[in-house]
Amino acid sequence: MSAAGPVPLLLVGLHGHGRSHLRSLLPLVKAGTVRLAGVCDRVAPAAGDDLEGHGAVPFFDDLATALERTGARVTVLVTPIHTHLPLALTALEHGSHVLLEKPTTATLAELDRLVEAVDASGLACQVGFQSLGSAAVDAVRALIAEGAVGRVRGIGGWAAWVRTSAYYGRAPWAGRRRLDGREVVDGAITNPFAHATATALALVGEGAHAPSDIELDLYRAHPIESDDTSALRLRTAGGVPVVLATSLCAPAEVPPRLLVHGERGRIELEYTLDRVSVHRPGRAPVTATHPRRHLVADLVDHLRHGTPLLVPPGATRGFMHVLEAVRTGPDPVPIGPEHQRVWEEGGVIHRTVDGVTDLVSRAAESLSLFRELDVPWARMDSEAVS
């Protein structure tokens, strides 16, 4: 690809999370890195919609037509999980490189098909795990390599966000395990907190490798199919235990964090803030904030200069094994109403699980599942997937 001129780009998925992509693309458009050649969605933008500052842009309701008419060299797919593979294949068939929102695909088998298609096409595909574009990940890796906190005993991660009935009512696939016979797997672990798993594996260089001994604690407070309050424990191929504890039923949002537990201290990564703190006994914590690389800009650099992609599909294989365990695992266990606070505000139902923010933090600190922390609603068995 020539280094001259902006790269024509097509955005597929205009509403919801697509709006944040429109906003993040604007600086790249202004810098001349890309040109927004068109947008594609089943639902047209409203009259007068300036598309987050992009202004009038050609609209299409069919991907193949959009690709043919725009000549887009890069297609950004911000669409429901179960559409990722077929739409990516369409883009590749039309000669367009792809940036694909996470999670990569709806099944592990679909990941294999995607990797095969990308390799056969000679085109590039980047997966939208934004946290893996952060220099904070390399900073933590360097700290681990230099032994800043001694031997790594394990990695704990916790996240507590607020999601209401409006979140699950925004689209037919939201909160679903399956829809119309298609795998969806839209749960807390596999979608909103997918970055936690992918980033934890990346910190120890295991993103492309299958973990072992995946244990799941999946629960739901909302009346949905998928999990909204869950924990998992796995062991990486290199033998590092990883525990991630998450909830979308917290009373207030807290930035997610990963804790690298070492024999002589710990490293804390707040991956949405690109902030790294090192805690060692007898010393004041040392904190630094790191820059983040835009994954579209990284893809364009790859196309122009051959630099390695930050997140090719194969680099997400470890995460996809976790998604597969969730997909093939048991349905989440309902959390009883006696353990929730539920109220309506403006026609929206809010739910919080009692003590859930403290719970997910304790799980990450102790590398424990919920069932091991004397939680009244947690089941006494766990599902292990080797």
Beta strands, then each sheet from edge to edge (+ up, - down):
strand 1: 7-12
strand 2: 34-40
strand 3: 59-60
strand 4: 74-77
strand 5: 97-100
strand 6: 125-127
strand 7: 152-162
strand 8: 178-179
strand 9: 182-183
strand 10: 212-220
strand 11: 229-235
strand 12: 241-247
strand 13: 249-262
strand 14: 265-270
strand 15: 275-279
strand 16: 286-289
strand 17: 333-334
strand 18: 340-345
strand 19: 348-353
strand 20: 383-385
sheet 1: 3+ 2+ 1+ 4+ 5+ 6+
sheet 2: 16+ 15- 14+ 13- 7+ 12+ 11- 10+ 17+
sheet 3: 16+ 15- 14+ 13- 7+ 12+ 11- 10+ 20-
sheet 4: 8+ 9-
sheet 5: 18+ 19-
end
